Amino acid sequence: MSQLLSGATRVHFIVGDPIAQVKSPADVTLAYHERGHNAYVMPAHVAPQDLAAWVAGVSLAKNVDGIIVTVPHKFACFELCATTSDRAAFLHTVNTMRRNPDGSWHGDMFDGLGFVAALRDNGCPPEGKKALLVGAGGAGSAIAHALVMAGVSALAIHDEDTIRRSTLVNRLAGLNQCPVAHGTADPSGFDLVINATPVGMKESDPYPLDVAQISANMFVACVITAPAITPLIAAARARGCGTMTGAHMFGRVRDLMVDFLLGA
């Protein structure tokens, strides 16, 4: 790293459970240093039941400027923010928190914006696409909202948590941008198929959807960053599909988070 760690270094955290798989500590720290900012990102492995106490504790340190939020804390951290963006307020979820002048936290959510930007980078503009999204968690909710606002022709959402799925479907349908419906694990008939769940991180995981129904005309995307090529992405490529990995999404999300955390 180009900036030497010292007492003047500004501290940021990324909090999750688990945390070992995340790439943000090195990547975001490097992005800070490339902008001439003396800051480091440190990983924090915090269980859900300890999250509120942990945030309260790190908030006491006056050199802690930001918190990046990953699974499973994105909904819970929304509740710990004093203020949020309109986007985060609609979704009730955040993935990035920065200090307000009074020391409280202001949150925003960039998973959806970063995902859509990465789709465009990879030759799949979402406008007019019929999309199936698997996963209605923090990242999935943000991606769903961004897809609707970007102009997909229809969106179906599948999640084993039927209450969480229904809440998201109803909220998005209320925007009156496009039809939003309850989906299944069958991707048949969709142009864009997205895994926004952690399923695929472990070798023992099943596929998050029915890969036997994937066809070459589909574009398949996955939010997982480790492994770099998930079994879903490998299966889609074997069928001739265009694909996007979690690393592509992360690069775009990282840039948005850094802009936010540095007040750009």
C-alpha positions in Angstrom: 0.0 0.0 0.0 1.3 3.5 -0.9 0.2 5.1 2.4 2.0 4.2 5.6 -0.1 3.2 8.5 0.2 5.8 11.2 -1.7 7.6 13.9 -3.2 9.9 11.3 -4.7 7.0 9.3 -8.5 7.2 9.0 -10.2 3.8 9.7 -13.0 2.1 7.9 -14.5 -1.3 8.6 -16.3 -3.9 6.5 -18.6 -5.9 8.7 -20.2 -9.3 7.9 -20.7 -12.9 9.1 -18.7 -14.6 7.6 -16.1 -12.1 6.4 -13.1 -14.1 5.2 -14.4 -14.2 1.6 -14.6 -10.4 1.1 -12.2 -8.5 -1.2 -13.1 -5.0 0.1 -10.3 -4.5 2.6 -7.5 -4.5 0.1 -9.4 -3.2 -2.9 -11.1 -0.2 -1.2 -7.9 0.6 0.7 -6.0 0.7 -2.6 -8.8 3.0 -4.1 -8.4 5.4 -1.2 -4.6 5.5 -1.6 -4.9 6.1 -5.4 -6.9 9.2 -4.5 -4.3 10.3 -2.0 -6.4 9.5 1.0 -4.7 8.0 4.1 -7.3 5.4 5.1 -7.4 1.6 5.6 -10.4 -0.8 5.5 -10.4 -3.5 8.2 -12.6 -6.6 8.2 -14.8 -7.2 11.2 -16.5 -10.6 11.8 -19.6 -9.8 13.8 -22.5 -12.1 14.6 -26.0 -10.6 14.1 -26.8 -10.6 17.8 -23.7 -8.5 18.5 -24.1 -6.0 15.6 -25.7 -3.1 17.4 -23.2 -3.3 20.3 -20.3 -3.4 17.8 -21.5 -0.4 15.8 -22.0 1.5 19.1 -18.5 0.6 20.1 -16.7 1.6 16.9 -18.7 4.8 16.8 -16.8 6.0 19.9 -13.6 6.1 17.9 -13.3 9.5 16.4 -11.0 8.3 13.6 -13.6 5.7 12.3 -15.1 7.4 9.2 -17.0 4.6 7.5 -18.5 1.1 7.6 -19.1 -1.1 4.5 -21.8 -3.7 5.2 -22.1 -7.2 3.8 -24.1 -10.3 4.4 -26.2 -10.7 6.6 -26.2 -7.2 8.1 -27.6 -4.9 5.4 -31.1 -4.7 6.7 -30.0 -4.4 10.4 -27.6 -1.6 9.6 -30.3 0.4 8.0 -32.0 0.5 11.4 -28.7 1.8 13.0 -28.5 4.8 10.6 -29.7 8.2 11.7 -30.2 9.2 8.1 -30.2 7.5 4.7 -30.6 8.1 1.0 -34.1 7.9 -0.5 -33.0 4.7 -2.2 -31.9 3.1 1.0 -35.1 4.3 2.7 -37.2 2.6 0.0 -35.3 -0.7 0.3 -34.8 -0.6 4.1 -31.3 -1.7 3.5 -27.8 -0.2 3.3 -24.3 -1.4 2.2 -22.3 1.7 3.1 -22.3 4.0 6.1 -20.5 7.3 6.6 -20.4 9.8 9.4 -22.8 12.7 9.7 -21.3 15.9 11.2 -22.8 15.0 14.6 -21.1 11.6 14.6 -24.2 9.5 13.7 -24.4 7.4 10.6 -25.7 8.1 7.1 -26.4 5.1 4.9 -26.8 4.3 1.3 -27.1 1.2 -0.9 -25.0 0.8 -4.1 -25.4 -2.9 -4.9 -28.1 -2.3 -7.4 -26.5 0.6 -9.2 -23.2 -1.2 -9.4 -24.9 -4.4 -10.7 -26.7 -2.5 -13.5 -23.5 -0.7 -14.4 -21.6 -4.0 -14.6 -24.3 -5.5 -16.7 -23.9 -2.7 -19.2 -20.1 -3.2 -19.1 -20.6 -6.8 -20.0 -22.8 -6.2 -23.0 -26.2 -6.7 -21.4 -28.2 -3.5 -21.0 -31.2 -4.4 -18.9 -33.7 -2.2 -20.8 -36.5 -4.4 -22.3 -35.2 -7.6 -20.7 -37.4 -10.1 -18.9 -35.5 -10.9 -15.7 -35.5 -13.6 -13.1 -33.9 -12.7 -9.8 -33.1 -15.4 -7.2 -32.6 -13.8 -3.8 -34.6 -11.0 -2.0 -32.0 -10.2 0.6 -30.1 -6.9 0.9 -28.2 -7.2 -2.4 -31.1 -8.8 -4.1 -33.5 -6.1 -3.0 -31.2 -3.4 -4.3 -30.6 -5.2 -7.6 -34.4 -5.7 -8.1 -35.0 -2.0 -7.5 -32.2 -1.0 -9.9 -33.5 -3.3 -12.6 -37.0 -2.0 -12.4 -35.8 1.6 -12.5 -33.4 0.8 -15.4 -36.3 -0.4 -17.6 -36.6 -4.2 -17.6 -39.8 -5.3 -19.3 -40.8 -7.6 -16.4 -39.2 -9.0 -13.2 -39.8 -12.2 -11.3 -38.3 -12.7 -7.9 -37.7 -16.1 -6.2 -36.7 -16.5 -2.6 -37.3 -19.4 -0.2 -38.3 -16.8 2.4 -41.8 -16.2 1.1 -42.5 -13.2 3.4 -39.4 -11.4 2.4 -40.1 -12.2 -1.3 -43.7 -11.0 -1.1 -42.7 -7.8 0.7 -40.2 -6.9 -2.1 -42.6 -7.9 -4.9 -45.4 -5.8 -3.5 -43.1 -2.8 -2.8 -41.7 -2.8 -6.4 -45.0 -3.5 -8.0 -46.2 -0.3 -6.3 -43.8 1.7 -8.4 -45.8 0.9 -11.5 -42.7 0.7 -13.7 -43.1 -2.8 -15.0 -44.9 -6.1 -14.0 -43.2 -7.6 -10.9 -44.2 -11.2 -9.9 -43.3 -14.1 -7.8 -40.8 -16.4 -9.6 -39.6 -19.9 -9.2 -36.2 -21.7 -9.6 -37.1 -22.3 -13.3 -35.4 -19.8 -15.6 -37.3 -20.9 -18.7 -38.5 -17.9 -20.8 -36.2 -15.3 -19.2 -33.6 -13.1 -21.0 -31.7 -12.3 -17.8 -31.1 -14.7 -14.9 -29.5 -13.5 -11.7 -28.3 -15.3 -8.6 -28.2 -12.8 -5.7 -27.9 -15.4 -2.9 -24.8 -16.9 -1.2 -25.7 -20.3 -2.7 -22.6 -21.3 -4.6 -20.0 -20.1 -2.2 -19.4 -23.6 -0.8 -18.5 -26.6 -2.8 -21.3 -28.6 -1.2 -24.0 -26.0 -2.3 -26.7 -27.0 -4.8 -27.4 -24.7 -7.7 -29.5 -21.7 -6.8 -31.8 -22.5 -9.7 -32.6 -25.2 -12.3 -29.5 -25.1 -14.6 -31.0 -27.7 -16.8 -33.4 -25.0 -18.1 -30.7 -22.5 -19.0 -30.4 -21.9 -22.7 -27.8 -20.1 -24.8 -30.0 -17.0 -25.4 -29.9 -16.1 -21.7 -27.5 -13.8 -19.9 -26.6 -15.2 -16.5 -25.1 -13.2 -13.6 -24.0 -14.0 -10.1 -23.1 -11.7 -7.2 -20.7 -14.1 -5.5 -17.0 -13.1 -5.6 -15.4 -16.2 -4.1 -15.1 -18.6 -5.9 -14.5 -16.3 -8.9 -16.4 -18.7 -11.2 -19.3 -20.2 -9.4 -20.9 -23.5 -10.5 -23.8 -21.5 -11.9 -21.6 -19.3 -14.0 -19.6 -22.4 -15.2 -22.8 -24.2 -16.2 -24.1 -21.1 -18.0 -20.9 -20.7 -20.0 -21.0 -24.4 -20.9 -24.4 -23.7 -22.5 -23.1 -20.7 -24.5 -24.6 -18.0 -22.3 -23.2 -14.5 -21.8 -22.2 -14.2 -18.1 -21.2 -11.7 -15.4 -19.4 -12.6 -12.2 -19.5 -11.1 -8.8 -16.1 -9.6 -9.3 -17.5 -7.5 -12.2 -20.3 -6.2 -10.0 -17.9 -5.6 -7.0 -15.6 -3.4 -9.1 -18.5 -1.0 -9.9 -20.0 -1.1 -6.4 -16.5 -0.4 -5.0 -16.2 2.8 -7.0 -19.6 4.0 -5.9 -18.9 3.2 -2.3 -15.5 5.0 -2.4 -17.1 8.1 -3.9 -19.7 8.1 -1.1 -17.3 7.5 1.7 -15.0 10.3 0.6 -17.9 12.6 0.1 -17.4 12.9 -3.7 
